[in-house]
């Protein structure tokens, strides 16, 4: 296997899942979906992304919201940066 993979420890079940790299295209589409503002489309995108990136066969609908958040935070940390900086104007 030549793909970069990384582990994600689930919060609610203590299972470990392994994920492939989040591509630039997926990142751009994720931003577009967030800016769209439709929560149903956002949930569909997140479920599809988890299903596509996980190397094992998983049903994202069976995961809790907390597990999905944990997966998304790990995707960001492993593929972009573990540090998030926010600029605030006073």
Buried (B, 14 or more C-beta within 10 A) or exposed (E): EEEEEBEBEBBEEEEEBEBBBBEEEBBEBBEEBEEEEEEEEBBEBBBEBBEEBBEEEBEBEEBEEEBBEBBBEBBBBBBEEEEEEEEEEE
